[in-house]
Amino acid sequence: MRIIGKLALGVAALALVAGVGAKVFQRQLGEMALARIASERVGRDVTAGLPDGLHVIICGSGSPLPDPTRAGPCTIVIAGNHIYAIDAGEGGTRKLNQLGLPIGRIEGLFLTHFHSDHIDGLGPLMLLRWSGRSNTSPLPIHGPPGVERIVAGFNAAYAQDNGYRTAHHGTKIMPPSGAGGTALPFAIAGLPVVVLNADGVRITAFPVDHAPVQPAVGYRFDYKGRSVVISGDTAVSPSLVRAARGTDLLVHEALQPRLVKILTEALARTGQANTAQITRDILDYHASPEQAADAAKAAGAGALVLNHIVPPLPLAFAYPAFLGDAAKHFSGPITIGEDGMMIDLPAGSTSITTRKLL
């Protein structure tokens, strides 16, 4: 017992010394820790060494409802050497920085619709894309009719800041011609339309049902025999199933009505009648995990990833409750999207692998 007691006293003494040392040298230790983090993360390029093919990065899997683990809707598609963004939700650009994606290389942004949560991160995306490589032309922003007003508004809002950036850093780093975005609208009238077809990459927009929001579209990316479909926000849409026919991967929004009902009841019980009504209304123009699974099955998709998660889902323990009976509707792999998730679809293969980068 005496030996045990002495050991305990020794351990306590060491802990006290360590604690005092950490306090005395906290500044130096903090600098060392930050230097190590900087050496490991600064200059990281998540695209380096990727095999040729399609790669999808979820940079924002959330919705307008606050979730500490999820940024607003944001997806990256890498096709060979080309990088494209789909939607620009709040916080998505910060996640791209964390991941080490070279934002300056983004060749275009494709907006699915103009709900605020899909565009409220556009300012930071335009800014960091401009500064990332001293781009001399604005970010191309594709979207259905109305995208012109969105881009014009953000350009106007950021005009003064753009001037400050150039004045502070110089025209070599921040050339004025590269600031902001350029709107590239495309007509969408009930049928899919090819928005881009170059260097082996074909991007097709198709209409979805997100009424009363109109227009609203999803996108299909085809490259070297692999394909990815991004639904955007949508209720059940036969047009999506047709556009997704035979796709390797369907990334589909999902709202679980049973869990939203729990949130609605809590809001109503605490006197938040307005927000409670909003959570009732959103049931009309979103798809459940089971309905997303039905779409994946009908389209013959190889795998399904759910994003734009509603309600907030910060705990993986609750994932089965969110999925509900989705696995009974689709026999392929079903994954709940998380920020920092990457899905790889190498060319010349049928494989689909998922990994977490954060």
Secondary structure, 3 states (H helix, E strand, C coil): CHHHHHHHHHHHHHHHHHHHHHHHCHHHHHHHHHHHHHHHHCCCCCCCCCCCEEEEEEEECCCCCCCCCCCCCEEEEEECCEEEEECCCCCHHHHHHHHCCCHHHEEEEECCCCCHHHCCCHHHHHHHHHHHCCCCCCEEEEECCCHHHHHHHHHHHHHHHHHHHHHHHCCCCCCHHHCCEEEEECCCCCCCEEEEEECCEEEEEEECCECCECCCEEEEEEECCEEEEECCCCCCCHHHHHHCCCCCEEEEEEECHHHHHHHHHHHHHCCCHHHHHHHHHHHHHCCCHHHHHHHHHHHCCCEEEEEEEECCCCCHHHHHHHHCCHHHHCCCCEEECCCCEEEEEECCCCCCEEEECC
